[in-house]
Amino acid sequence: MAQYGISYKGSKDKIIHKIATLFPKADNFYDLFGGGFSVSHFMLLHRTHHVHYNELQPGNADLIRDAIAGRYNYDAFKPEWVTRDMFNTRKATCPYTRIIWSFGNNQRTYIFGEDIAPYKRSLHQAVVFNEFDDTAREVLGFSSFPAHLSIRGRRLVACGKIRSEAKRIDLERLEQLERLERLQQLEQLERLPERLTMTSLSYEQVPILPNSVIYCDPPYKGTTGYVTDFDHDRFWAWVRKQTVPVFVSEYSAPPDMKTVMAFRHVKTNSQTSTQSVEKVFTFEAQRQV
């Protein structure tokens, strides 16, 4: 399955191809809680709308602009290892550090535990810079990559070796490089700048043009871990005022909102399994206009 956007908490990467079937034809598409860019990315590749990506979180739009411009191309960008202290110092001002180097893309805590970080660093240095220490040589079973391999090629070789030879160490993935690879892939959109507008505003501050469709993926009510608080009552009041179709992803909505699609999610950890149903809502009165 194709990947859209960057690695991001709450991404619609795996279900946007289904959600997009709800969107009517229009000149403009507004992704007002754009997050990791997956919805906007899909729409740019598969629809003809002009896409307006908006994300209040500071720096997200800048990170995506830089990725589209090729700043994170492997030929131009050799990612240094980011330590826990570096992450904590930079996360407030550097979206690359905050998103790519955070645990579960939560943008708050460092990606690796203290016990595993030294091993991950050894493999990072080997894959990115072809610099092997004793740990990298022991885990991978060799002391250098062939000169012709790209960083992506080295990562794939390394992960294959780790899975087959070092299961005693929790090293089966190089998460930070997987995330960087997705960021790099946005360079394919460089040819489409005239179809993309990007802003960093509150959703109600974005001017909506006629003949448009709006998609909203706001912080879900009753969930935690978001950077800022969210006024859900104020948001639904705003939805009711719109004169163009609005589709909202959430777990629940006020009674006057109509469910038009639902997805069942199962989350499993070592001890328990929980189910949730994520839905897409629209305002029924609005649909009848």
C-alpha positions, 0 to 999 in steps of 0.5 A, a space after each residue: 500500500 502506498 504511503 502518504 505524508 510523514 510518520 505522525 500520530 493519528 495519521 490517516 495514511 492507511 484509510 485516506 483512500 476510503 475517506 476520499 470517496 466521500 469528498 464531492 468534486 470541487 475546485 478547492 480542498 481544505 485539510 484544516 487539521 493537516 498534521 502529518 500531511 497524509 490527506 493533503 498528499 493523497 489529494 494532490 496525487 489522486 484528485 484535481 482539487 487545489 489543496 489547502 493544507 493547514 496545521 496550527 502546530 508551529 513548524 509542520 508546514 515549514 518541515 513539509 515545505 523543506 521536504 518538498 523542496 528536497 532538503 531531506 533528499 539522501 544525497 543532500 542530507 546526512 542526518 546526525 544522531 540526535 541524543 536525548 539531550 539534543 531532542 529535549 533542547 531542540 524539540 520546541 523549535 525544530 519540527 524535524 527533531 520533534 517529529 522524527 525523533 519522538 517516541 510514537 511521533 508523540 512530539 514530547 518524549 525521546 524516541 529510544 529508551 536509555 538501554 537501547 539508544 547506544 545500539 541504535 546509535 551504532 547502527 545509525 552511524 553505520 547506515 548513514 556514514 558507513 562508520 562501524 564501531 565494535 557494536 555495529 560489527 558484532 550486530 551486523 556481522 561485517 565491517 562496512 557496506 558496499 560503496 554503491 549502496 544508498 542510505 536506503 539500501 544500507 538500511 534495508 540490508 541492516 534491518 535484514 541482518 538484525 532480524 535474522 541474527 540479533 533477535 536478542 536485541 530489540 533492534 529490528 527497526 531503524 525507526 528514525 531512518 524509516 521516518 526520514 525516508 517518508 519525509 524524503 519521498 515528499 520531494 515528488 510533489 515539487 512539480 505541483 507547487 501551484 496546486 498547494 497552499 500551506 498555512 499555520 492558522 487556527 481552523 476558523 482563521 482560514 478563509 474558505 472559498 466557494 466551490 470547496 470541500 473541507 476535511 477536519 481531523 481535530 483532536 479527538 474528544 476524550 483523548 490525551 497527548 495533544 500539544 494544545 487543548 481543544 474546544 470541541 463545542 466551539 468547533 462543532 458550532 463552526 461546522 454548523 456555520 459552513 456553507 460548503 460540505 464539511 467532513 469530520 473524523 472523530 469517535 463521536 459527534 453531536 446528534 445533528 451530525 450524520 455518520 457517513 463512514 466508520 472504521 474499527 480499530 483494534 489495539 493490542 499490547 502484551 496483556 490486553 486488546 481494545 477496540 474503537 470505532 473511528 467515524 466520519 461525520 457531516 452536518 446533515 442540514 448542510 448536505 441538504 442545501 
